[in-house]
Amino acid sequence: MKPYMVIFRDGAPQASIDAQIADIEGKGGKVTHKYNSSIMRGFAATIPDDHAQTLRAVSEGGKHEHIEYIEPDSEVRTQ
């Protein structure tokens, strides 16, 4: 399992976000942070590798109705 950020499109219903969280947790993943601001809506989670690949494939190129993108989560540092 690796950490990812799952970011949703503007206007994505909360029910869709909640469903993705439930699906990830049902597969053994864990949500570590939720984002709900005017800048972005989504969450950070550790996601099983096979499920992360599936989510990335279905959201790639704007294919998913509600997910804008999924990317590996990493620490950001300043000098």
C-alpha positions as CSV (number, residue, x, y, z in Angstrom):
1,M,0.0,0.0,0.0
2,K,1.2,3.5,-0.9
3,P,-0.1,7.0,0.0
4,Y,-2.2,8.8,-2.7
5,M,-4.2,11.9,-3.0
6,V,-7.7,11.5,-4.6
7,I,-9.0,14.9,-5.8
8,F,-12.6,15.4,-7.1
9,R,-14.0,17.7,-9.7
10,D,-15.9,20.8,-8.8
11,G,-19.5,19.9,-8.2
12,A,-18.8,16.2,-7.4
13,P,-21.5,15.1,-4.9
14,Q,-20.5,14.3,-1.4
15,A,-22.1,10.9,-1.8
16,S,-19.5,10.1,-4.6
17,I,-16.6,11.0,-2.3
18,D,-18.1,9.0,0.6
19,A,-18.6,6.0,-1.7
20,Q,-14.9,6.1,-2.8
21,I,-13.8,6.4,0.8
22,A,-16.0,3.4,1.8
23,D,-14.6,1.4,-1.2
24,I,-11.0,2.1,-0.3
25,E,-11.6,1.3,3.4
26,G,-13.4,-1.9,2.4
27,K,-10.3,-3.0,0.4
28,G,-8.0,-2.4,3.4
29,G,-7.0,1.2,2.7
30,K,-7.1,4.0,5.2
31,V,-8.0,7.7,4.7
32,T,-5.5,9.8,6.5
33,H,-6.8,13.3,5.7
34,K,-9.9,14.9,4.1
35,Y,-9.8,18.1,2.0
36,N,-12.9,20.2,1.7
37,S,-12.1,23.7,0.7
38,S,-12.7,26.1,-2.1
39,I,-9.3,25.1,-3.6
40,M,-9.8,21.3,-3.6
41,R,-12.1,18.5,-2.4
42,G,-10.8,15.0,-1.8
43,F,-8.7,13.0,0.5
44,A,-5.3,11.5,1.2
45,A,-5.3,7.7,1.8
46,T,-3.1,4.7,1.8
47,I,-4.6,2.5,-1.0
48,P,-3.8,-1.1,-1.9
49,D,-1.7,-1.1,-5.0
50,D,-4.1,-3.0,-7.2
51,H,-7.0,-0.8,-6.3
52,A,-4.9,2.4,-6.8
53,Q,-4.0,1.2,-10.3
54,T,-7.7,0.6,-11.1
55,L,-8.7,4.1,-9.8
56,R,-5.9,5.7,-11.7
57,A,-6.9,3.9,-14.9
58,V,-10.6,4.9,-14.6
59,S,-9.8,8.5,-13.9
60,E,-7.0,9.0,-16.4
61,G,-7.7,11.5,-19.1
62,G,-10.9,12.8,-17.5
63,K,-12.7,9.5,-17.9
64,H,-14.2,9.4,-14.4
65,E,-17.4,11.5,-13.8
66,H,-16.3,12.8,-10.4
67,I,-12.6,12.1,-9.8
68,E,-10.4,14.8,-11.3
69,Y,-7.1,13.0,-10.6
70,I,-5.2,10.6,-8.4
71,E,-1.5,11.0,-7.7
72,P,1.0,9.6,-5.3
73,D,1.1,11.6,-2.1
74,S,4.5,12.9,-1.1
75,E,6.0,15.2,1.4
76,V,6.7,18.8,0.2
77,R,9.7,20.6,1.6
78,T,11.0,24.1,1.3
79,Q,14.6,25.1,1.7
